[in-house]
Amino acid sequence: MSLQLDEGTYTVTRRTESIRLLAKEFALLHFLYENKEKAFTRSQLLDRVWSLEYPVERTVDDHIYRLRKKLKHWNEISLDTVRGYGYRLAVQENKSVLPPSPSVQDPEMQDAIHNLLRKYHVFGQGNAIQTLVQQQEALGIQIAPYYQLYIRFIQGDLEWLITTKEIPFEERLYWLLIFVHPLIEPADSIQLYEQALNSSALSVDQLRELRILNIIEVYVEVGQYQRAKEQLEETYHVIETDELKNFRLPVALAALYVELWGGSGEAVEAQMADLRSGLKDAPYLREIGRFQVMEGLWLLRQGRVREAELRMDDGLDVLKMSLNAPLYLNAAYQILLFLGHHRIEGRLRSKYRQVYAEIGKSYGVPAYGPQIVDKVRQFLSPVSPSSDLPLI
């Protein structure tokens, strides 16, 4: 059984019956439904649903009570109390009363859905992917396991990514590795990335992506500007040889990031001009958000601090809208690294420390970040000791 949730009207629909909720009732139900069968403490629910407010834990109890009353006739849905912990939303499936959707068995339909998901992936429309995954039963479609995992990744569901038994750790390793970068010092990331490149656990495509894209920005963060430039040359060759058209904009952004750290002003301006042109033809949220953050870094490098701050904030807002948790967290982290590189302290450094901390908190980094770092480190280098997350 599935629900349709309309954010515009705060309406929840089950089959042909709809119920209008208050704004926070809707937000609470929406969050619990996205994470059904998972238990959350009152404190966790306050952080996720009332993140910019300061209510007491009793607020959660009151909203759960009201939701139970409004949904009491929908027997398949239950808001369960987990004794000594908090609440969870449970959904009772009753598939026997309904015939199977014929579209699930239709290869043409499944190919169309796969192509649609691939397009949403390229465009950075994480919200669209989430909607399809949540509504797959109602739409009569079946989402491939890759996207079941990918949606957890872009949602920033760190708890699931590190604790799930549904998918072997080796299949989660690449996604966890990407999340590790904004959690530790760049020098530690380089070590793990290079160990991963020599690991047999990653697929051929994952190894290629790690080598030609992800590692480039980390090279320059540790001061290896020339090595980053050399890797970019190989990357351009691989993109052309393997016809990886979808990599061109992400790689162009990586190239801009490299020039921001170690290149001349002319090189930065040339890269930015190319990207502005490319983004006009391909207005992808992920790339637009990252580009705006980097525009801010360029303004910062020129000493135009107020303009830089506004531009970086715009970029972070776009990345938040794209619903891509790792990119959103990583952008805040890279701002902090850049501020540190240019020895910028004071109000700006304090502000982005707080932004980084709040983003991390919203995805459960304080609870699950150390577990992810230790697990990835132990898997790739069993003799390496664990270390704390950076205090940046």
Secondary structure, 3 states (H helix, E strand, C coil): CCCEEECCCCEEEECCEEEECCHHHHHHHHHHHHCCCCCEEHHHHHHHHCCCCCCCHHHHHHHHHHHHHHCCCCCCEEEEEECCCEEEEEECCCHHHCCCCHHHHCHHHHHHHHHHHHHHHHHCCHHHHHHHHHCHHHHCCCCCHHHHHHHHHHHCCHHHHHHCCCCCHHHHHHHHHHHHHHHCCHHHHHHHHHHHHCCCCCCHHHHHHHHHHHHHHHHHHCCCHHHHHHHHHHHHHHHHHHCCHHHHHHHHHHHHHHHHHHCCHHHHHHHHHHHHHHHHHCCCHHHHHHHHHHHHHHHHHCCCHHHHHHHHHHHHHHHHHCCCHHHHHHHHHHHHHHHHHCCCCCHHHHHHHHHHHHHHHHCCHHHHHHHHHHHHHHHHCCCCCCCCCCCC
